Amino acid sequence: MKKLFIFSTLSLVLLLGTFFIAGCGKSQKKTVIGVSIPSADHGWTGGVVYWAEKAAKELEKKYPEAKILVSTSSDSAEQVSQIENMLIQNIKALVVLPHEPAPLAGICKQAKDKKVFLTVVDRNLAGNIEDLAIAGDNAGFGRACAEEMAKQLKGKGNIVIMEGVLCDVNTLRVNAFREVMKKYPSIKILDSQTANWNTEQGLKLMETYLGKYKHIDAVWAGDDDVLLGALKAYEESKRKEIKLFIGGGGAKLIIKKIVDKDPLIPVNVTYPPRMIAYGMEYALEKVLGKKEIKEKKIIIPAEVITRENASRFYFPDSIY
């Protein structure tokens, strides 16, 4: 009889323990946020993917009560579909870097209607429906590139511009660059055409410029992916007169050239893909009640990368 009592008592303890643990499991249900970004179809978006995945691991370690869903998509239709799936999983926040703003407006509006905290990174949605927007300083980016170029050229020379995709981001950058150059009448802009932030198009456009102009002092590629193509074309041409190339974005291959004191690449200007990580941190801490966000828009400043500070911006493990 005594043995039976001991067994029954142990069984009861185990049963109660199982019930208690199960109950705790339910009470500690994790807060889920979704992150929707383009796939790594070029260098900068590769950097976005790298920083999103890195931030997800670090934030889940910092906040064990959180779960972060990161999805990449090859086009806008796939991105919409993936966000629909996230909404089914009852996310509390959505951080999105749209492939294209227009096709994402509807699904993001649905998220807002479900009381999901919406953070939009880099590209604005129509109607400003987001709770928080995070972007780089595109006008500051253009100004910084122009000021550094004028400084390196000592206020005179012939330059060419390689523009990006024809959109608001490109317009802000190029207009700001040209505005600065008005202060330097001895700097002549020979040409300005688009290379669509694409390495292969940067190579082809640089070949065009080299064939068209006998003397070029400097090149503003406007983007590090384009810069890599332009450098290849210049190297293959065997010409020697160009004094410097300025890209932008902070790609590790370009930063390494600054660290190694490549005479053609003395500086770069940031447009950090790491901004996606800032968006994730802000959104998660907001829905966890860790931070009150008063700003509607946060601008990440454009910083000039030089030989003196380049090591601070060099991340060899990054895709970008």
Residue pairs with C-beta under 8 A, 6 or more apart in sequence:
28 65
30 65
30 66
30 67
31 65
31 66
31 67
31 92
31 284
31 287
31 288
32 66
32 67
32 68
32 69
32 89
32 90
32 91
32 92
33 66
33 67
33 68
33 69
33 91
33 92
33 93
33 94
33 95
33 280
33 283
33 284
33 287
34 68
34 69
34 71
34 83
34 86
34 87
34 89
34 91
34 93
34 94
34 95
35 52
35 56
35 68
35 69
35 70
35 71
35 94
35 95
35 96
35 276
35 280
36 71
36 73
36 79
36 82
36 83
36 86
36 94
36 95
36 96
36 97
37 45
37 48
37 49
37 52
37 70
37 71
37 72
37 73
37 96
37 97
37 276
38 45
38 48
38 72
38 73
38 74
38 79
38 97
38 99
39 45
39 49
39 72
39 73
39 74
40 46
40 48
40 49
40 72
40 319
41 74
42 197
42 198
42 199
42 225
43 199
43 224
43 225
43 249
43 251
43 319
43 320
44 197
44 223
44 224
44 225
44 249
44 251
44 271
44 273
44 320
45 273
46 273
46 319
46 320
47 249
47 251
47 272
47 273
47 274
47 318
47 319
47 320
48 97
48 273
48 276
48 320
49 72
49 319
50 273
50 317
50 318
50 319
50 320
51 273
51 274
51 276
51 277
51 318
52 70
52 276
52 277
52 280
53 70
54 277
55 68
55 276
55 277
55 280
55 281
56 68
56 70
56 280
59 66
59 68
59 280
59 281
59 284
60 66
60 67
60 68
63 284
63 288
63 290
65 288
66 284
66 288
68 280
68 284
69 86
69 89
69 91
71 82
71 85
71 86
73 79
73 81
73 82
73 99
75 99
76 98
76 99
76 100
76 103
76 104
77 103
79 96
79 98
79 99
79 103
79 104
80 103
80 104
80 106
80 107
83 94
83 96
83 104
83 107
83 108
83 111
84 107
86 94
87 110
87 111
87 114
87 116
91 111
91 116
92 116
92 117
92 287
93 116
93 117
93 118
93 119
93 283
93 284
93 286
93 287
94 108
94 111
94 116
94 117
94 118
94 119
94 283
95 119
95 121
95 276
95 279
95 280
95 283
96 104
96 108
96 118
96 119
96 120
96 121
97 120
97 121
97 122
97 123
97 276
98 104
98 120
98 123
98 125
100 123
101 123
101 124
101 125
101 126
102 126
104 125
105 125
105 126
105 127
105 129
108 118
108 120
108 125
108 129
108 130
109 129
111 118
112 118
112 129
112 131
117 131
117 132
117 283
117 286
117 287
118 129
118 130
118 131
118 132
119 130
119 131
119 132
119 133
119 134
119 279
119 280
119 282
119 283
120 130
120 132
120 133
120 134
121 133
121 134
121 135
121 275
121 276
121 279
122 134
122 135
122 136
122 275
123 135
123 169
124 133
124 135
124 168
128 296
131 293
131 296
132 279
132 282
132 283
132 286
132 293
132 295
132 296
132 297
132 298
133 296
133 297
133 298
134 275
134 278
134 279
134 282
134 297
134 298
134 300
135 275
135 297
135 298
135 299
135 300
136 270
136 271
136 272
136 275
136 299
136 300
136 302
137 299
137 300
137 301
137 302
138 168
138 169
138 172
138 173
138 176
138 271
139 172
139 173
139 175
139 176
140 176
140 301
140 302
141 173
141 176
141 248
141 269
141 270
141 271
141 302
142 172
142 173
142 174
142 175
142 176
142 177
142 180
143 176
143 177
143 179
143 180
143 302
144 269
144 302
144 303
144 304
145 173
145 177
145 220
145 222
145 246
145 248
145 269
146 176
146 177
146 178
146 179
146 180
146 181
146 220
147 180
148 246
148 267
148 269
148 304
149 159
149 187
149 218
149 220
149 244
149 246
150 180
150 181
150 183
150 184
150 187
152 218
152 243
152 244
152 266
152 267
153 159
153 187
153 217
153 218
153 243
153 244
155 184
155 186
155 187
156 184
156 186
156 187
157 186
157 187
157 188
157 217
157 218
157 243
158 187
158 188
158 190
158 213
158 215
158 216
158 217
158 218
159 187
159 188
159 189
159 190
159 216
159 217
159 218
159 219
159 220
160 189
160 190
160 191
160 192
160 209
160 213
160 216
160 218
160 219
160 220
161 174
161 177
161 189
161 191
161 192
161 193
161 220
161 222
162 193
162 194
162 195
162 202
162 205
162 206
162 219
162 220
162 221
162 222
162 223
162 226
162 230
163 170
163 174
163 192
163 193
163 194
163 195
163 222
164 170
164 173
164 194
164 195
164 196
164 197
164 222
164 223
164 226
165 194
165 196
165 197
166 194
170 194
170 222
173 222
174 192
174 222
177 220
177 222
178 189
181 187
181 189
190 209
190 213
190 216
191 209
191 212
191 213
193 205
193 208
194 201
194 205
195 201
195 202
195 204
195 205
195 221
195 222
195 223
195 226
195 229
195 230
197 222
197 223
197 225
197 226
198 225
198 226
198 229
199 225
199 226
199 228
199 229
200 229
201 226
201 229
202 221
202 223
202 225
202 226
202 227
202 228
202 229
202 230
202 233
203 229
203 230
203 232
203 233
204 229
204 233
205 226
205 229
205 230
206 219
206 229
206 230
206 232
206 233
206 234
207 233
207 237
209 216
209 219
210 216
210 233
210 234
210 237
210 239
215 241
216 241
216 242
217 241
217 242
217 243
218 242
218 243
218 244
218 245
218 246
219 230
219 234
219 242
219 244
219 245
219 246
220 246
221 227
221 230
221 245
221 246
221 247
221 248
222 247
222 248
223 247
223 248
223 249
224 247
224 248
224 249
224 250
224 251
224 253
224 254
224 268
225 249
225 251
226 247
227 245
227 246
227 247
227 248
227 251
227 254
228 251
228 253
228 254
230 245
231 245
231 264
234 242
234 245
242 264
243 264
244 263
244 264
244 265
244 266
245 264
245 265
246 267
246 268
246 269
247 254
247 265
247 268
248 268
248 269
248 270
248 271
249 268
249 269
249 270
249 271
249 273
249 320
250 268
250 269
250 270
250 271
250 272
250 305
250 313
250 320
251 320
252 314
252 315
252 316
252 318
252 320
254 265
254 268
255 268
255 305
255 310
255 313
255 314
256 314
256 316
257 264
257 265
258 265
258 266
258 267
258 268
258 305
258 306
258 307
258 310
259 307
259 310
259 311
259 314
261 307
266 306
266 307
267 304
267 305
267 306
268 304
268 305
268 310
268 313
269 302
269 303
269 304
269 305
270 302
270 303
270 304
270 305
270 313
271 302
272 300
273 320
275 300
278 298
278 300
282 291
282 293
282 298
284 290
285 291
286 292
286 293
303 313
305 313
